[in-house]
Amino acid sequence: MDTGSGSTKVEEKEELKAVVLADTFDELFQPMTQNRPRSLLPLCNVPMIEYTLEMLALSGVVEAFIMCKAHADKLTAYIKQSQWARGHAQMKVFVRSVRHATTIGDALRAVDESSAIMTDFVLCTGIVVSNMNLSKIVAAHVANKKRDSNHIMTMLLQETTPGHRRQVKSDESVYFIDPSSSRLLALNSHATVPRVRTTVIPPEVITAHAEVEVRADLTDTCVAICTPDVLALFTENFDYHIMRRDFIHGILESDILGKTIYAHVLGGSNSIAGDSDGDAMAGEGLAFVSHSGYAACVTDTSAYDAISRDLIGRWAYPLCPDNNPGSYEAYSYSRGAVYKASSVRLDRESRVEHHVILGANARVASQATIADSVLGARCSIGEHSSIRGSHLFGDVRVGRNASVESSVLGERVTILDNVIIERGCLIGDDVTVGPNVRVPAFTRIARRRMRKMGSPESMHDDSDDDEEESVWADAERTESDPMDGLDQFDRQAVGAEGVGYVWDNAVADAGSDADSDYSDDDTDQRLRHLHTLGSTMADAAYPESDGDGSADEDDDDADELAHLSPQEEFERELYLTIKRACDDNLSASKASLELKSLRMSYNKEQDEMRVGVVQEVLRIIDIDALADSASRTLRRWGPVIAEYIADGRDQLDLVDIVERHCAEEHGLDGVRAKLFVRLVYLMYQLDIVEDVAVVAWHNRALKKADVDQEL
């Protein structure tokens, strides 16, 4: 093989290393992470760290340094007995404990202090799932450095369609990218609620570049190729705690540092430096590097569920349950994306519907139903029980007539007879629930009680074992323990025979806000459930009761919203968008932008938007002042309606929509029926419909009337 220039030969001799951040310093997976780090939680019955290490080994990484604070001893023990500790392993893995770290920035400063990284390296979290070979992206990163001496990082971003299950519900990010070089120019991130109606574009982004791509369809994979300068910058700036919110924003907005960041978009079409073979180029030209591939990060339980579904649905092929990384249980694949271990026992009349993984020695009793779920090893499901959209770790027992919906159950959890687990629940290891209880949606139950003491930092998923003992009270305490003065277990929540304590979601939110990339200290509490599987945007529709006596009414509203269909949710958002535009007196152009954003969010067709927008606009008209209100409303909203009219067929459909609206109100003595002619005439005056369309509508109506008369 021709290695090219001498400088290239030197670069090829450099060993590629990786820094893996095993901790995320948030509460989003508690209480599942009481007994182990998040990276060792099973995803499709394989520890998540295995997916990350497999990606790094495939990419040619020779040494991986796992930086871990929480349960570092357990992670070390796992690595020592894994395939990565064998003499013939293609990649060496080292676990480094960072006991006193409280943020990602602290962990990276520890890496810099150790001097283990002296060349370009891969930076990722220990919860990344990818089928990517990063070697070509690394080569492109090196090529970019030759043209841009200030280049310090290449981010790996994944393109997703609006409303995709892997899109982060709690966060909205807008990336500004130079398409000619893939350089990241600016990044605006904000919480989903309260809704932000505008995004700020730095003037220099527009004035200094001939073309700028504005992308709101990208998600951060938590994978980046970095130079050692990244570690040095974290050491020099102790204000850098979070990668995206602090470091990336700080680099992009700093005129003093003068550093640059590039982006590689998976599923995109923009180019990045490198030749067709992926080797670094010394020239000035740009060539395309493959943008196919799958990469995602398990940032919360909502992402956990989405990525699990992707693996089961073979969207990350060849990464799929019947081709698991490492030497884990082998599965057979059958129709409907059902994966079964050879030792699975299915009783007669049991139902395994679709998108299911059944672990070794799992048992499903007669009349039990499993769908869109993962069952770990030795799980047992009783008669007439239902498991849907859920993830059960090893040794879970579910009794008779039980129901588990869109929830996560830890190891050795027991669900007794006649128990209903509603969506979004997290049940920690060794908990028992039941019998005859209903666990409300988004409830967290732990085997040990969380003491309401200490700082939020001491309650992270990534807390040290010793710190954990200072936060959690042992559930084995007697009922007369003077330290708590409470009953032994939360019997009302877990049932008469239950074992466990309800997690305080408010405390969890406080902990997760402190250091999460996807939240901030003043985050609206409506974001509470959006990090959890089974959640929808309707769960963030209203804040909780403020104690004014309307708690029951608010609960009823929230319960109603939780059961809205996607179409009903869209119609409600459309109504609220148009109402806000009227209340805030927005111009037609701004209202149009709001509606375009809504259309993208719900992936609606032009025809659907035309029907919805016209109906809502017509409802604005004041019946008591019909003539003036109709004229004023259509002159204001006419330009918006016109954007949903492309041809004569659309004009004919518009007249039909107006006709239906005017005919649907029967209790107004024909007032709206008289309004029809005025509305059509106003639309003709405003050039929204043409006379040809009105004549075509009239002729069609006459033909229909003749047919009806003959019948």
PyMOL commands that set and color helices and strands:
alter all, ss='L'
color gray80, all
select helices_A, chain A and resi 6-13+38-40+48-58+72-80+83-85+104-114+135-147+203-207+228-236+243-253+301-312+321-323+456-459+465-471+491-494+505-515+525-527+537-540+551-562+566-583+588-602+606-620+623-642+648-663+671-685+691-710
alter helices_A, ss='H'
color red, helices_A
select strands_A, chain A and resi 17-21+42-43+46-47+63-68+92-97+121-125+128-130+151-159+171-178+183-191+213-215+218-226+260-266+295-297+331-334+338-341+345-346+351-352+356-358+363-364+369-371+374-375+380-381+386-388+391-392+397-398+403-405+408-409+414-415+420-421+426-427+432-433+438-439+444-446+449-450+472-473+501-502
alter strands_A, ss='S'
color yellow, strands_A
deselect
rebuild
show_as cartoon
